Amino acid sequence: VSVQKSLGLKALNVTPEFIKSFQDVGYKNISLDDAVSMKAQHITPTVVKEYNELGFGKVSMQEIISAKATGTTPAYIKGMMDKGHKFSSLQKYITLKAVIED
């Protein structure tokens, strides 16, 4: 691990316990870059569960990071579903969020 990456981990308080909390919900191979992104965007195991409960199956960590970064929250997706926008993948909601404003 580089000095710069170590400083980033420390600054964001990315701990072994933080990474283990995601392993406990089924995400076993989390990269340090993903861990930093997750911590910076306040992604928690609870948030991961919310995404996974939307009916897409187990969503990849990269998709969750992308969704959170674009404001495509579980609440936003549920709202779009309630309005009749029912897509089969999280990526389609991320794209929808990018092209229309709610």
C-alpha positions as CSV (number, residue, x, y, z in Angstrom):
1,V,0.0,0.0,0.0
2,S,1.4,3.4,-1.0
3,V,2.0,6.2,1.5
4,Q,-0.7,8.3,-0.3
5,K,-3.2,5.5,-0.1
6,S,-2.4,4.8,3.5
7,L,-3.0,8.5,4.3
8,G,-6.3,8.4,2.5
9,L,-7.4,5.3,4.4
10,K,-6.4,7.0,7.7
11,A,-8.0,10.3,6.8
12,L,-11.4,8.7,6.0
13,N,-11.1,6.2,8.9
14,V,-11.3,3.2,6.7
15,T,-10.6,0.4,9.2
16,P,-10.5,-3.3,9.0
17,E,-13.8,-3.3,10.9
18,F,-15.4,-1.0,8.2
19,I,-14.3,-3.5,5.5
20,K,-15.4,-6.5,7.5
21,S,-18.9,-5.0,7.9
22,F,-19.3,-5.3,4.1
23,Q,-17.9,-8.8,4.1
24,D,-20.6,-9.7,6.6
25,V,-23.2,-8.7,4.1
26,G,-21.7,-10.7,1.3
27,Y,-19.0,-8.5,-0.3
28,K,-15.8,-10.5,0.2
29,N,-13.3,-8.9,-2.2
30,I,-13.5,-5.2,-1.6
31,S,-10.5,-3.2,-3.1
32,L,-8.9,-0.5,-1.1
33,D,-10.0,2.0,-3.7
34,D,-13.7,0.9,-3.4
35,A,-13.4,1.0,0.4
36,V,-12.2,4.6,0.2
37,S,-15.0,5.5,-2.2
38,M,-17.6,3.8,0.0
39,K,-16.4,5.7,3.1
40,A,-16.2,9.0,1.3
41,Q,-19.8,8.6,0.0
42,H,-21.1,7.4,3.3
43,I,-22.1,3.9,2.0
44,T,-22.9,1.6,4.8
45,P,-23.9,-2.0,4.9
46,T,-27.5,-0.8,5.5
47,V,-27.3,1.3,2.3
48,V,-26.0,-1.8,0.4
49,K,-28.9,-3.9,1.7
50,E,-31.4,-1.2,0.5
51,Y,-29.9,-1.3,-3.0
52,N,-30.0,-5.1,-2.9
53,E,-33.7,-5.1,-1.8
54,L,-34.8,-3.2,-4.9
55,G,-35.1,-6.4,-7.0
56,F,-31.9,-6.4,-9.0
57,G,-30.3,-9.3,-7.3
58,K,-26.9,-8.7,-5.7
59,V,-25.7,-5.4,-7.0
60,S,-22.0,-4.9,-7.5
61,M,-20.1,-2.6,-5.3
62,Q,-19.1,-0.5,-8.3
63,E,-22.8,0.0,-9.2
64,I,-23.6,1.0,-5.7
65,I,-20.7,3.5,-5.7
66,S,-21.8,4.9,-9.1
67,A,-25.4,5.1,-7.9
68,K,-24.5,6.9,-4.7
69,A,-22.2,9.3,-6.5
70,T,-24.9,10.4,-8.9
71,G,-27.6,10.7,-6.3
72,T,-29.4,7.6,-7.5
73,T,-30.5,6.6,-4.0
74,P,-32.8,3.7,-3.1
75,A,-35.5,6.3,-2.4
76,Y,-35.1,7.9,-5.8
77,I,-35.3,4.5,-7.5
78,K,-38.5,3.6,-5.5
79,G,-40.0,6.9,-6.5
80,M,-39.2,6.2,-10.2
81,M,-40.7,2.7,-9.9
82,D,-43.9,4.2,-8.3
83,K,-44.1,6.6,-11.4
84,G,-44.0,3.6,-13.7
85,H,-40.3,3.5,-14.6
86,K,-39.5,-0.1,-14.0
87,F,-36.1,-1.2,-15.3
88,S,-34.3,-4.5,-14.8
89,S,-31.0,-3.0,-13.8
90,L,-29.6,-0.4,-11.4
91,Q,-27.5,1.0,-14.2
92,K,-30.6,2.1,-16.1
93,Y,-31.8,4.1,-13.1
94,I,-28.3,5.7,-12.9
95,T,-28.7,6.7,-16.6
96,L,-32.2,7.9,-16.0
97,K,-31.0,10.1,-13.1
98,A,-28.4,11.6,-15.4
99,V,-30.8,12.5,-18.2
100,I,-33.9,13.7,-16.3
101,E,-34.5,15.8,-13.2
102,D,-37.1,14.6,-10.8
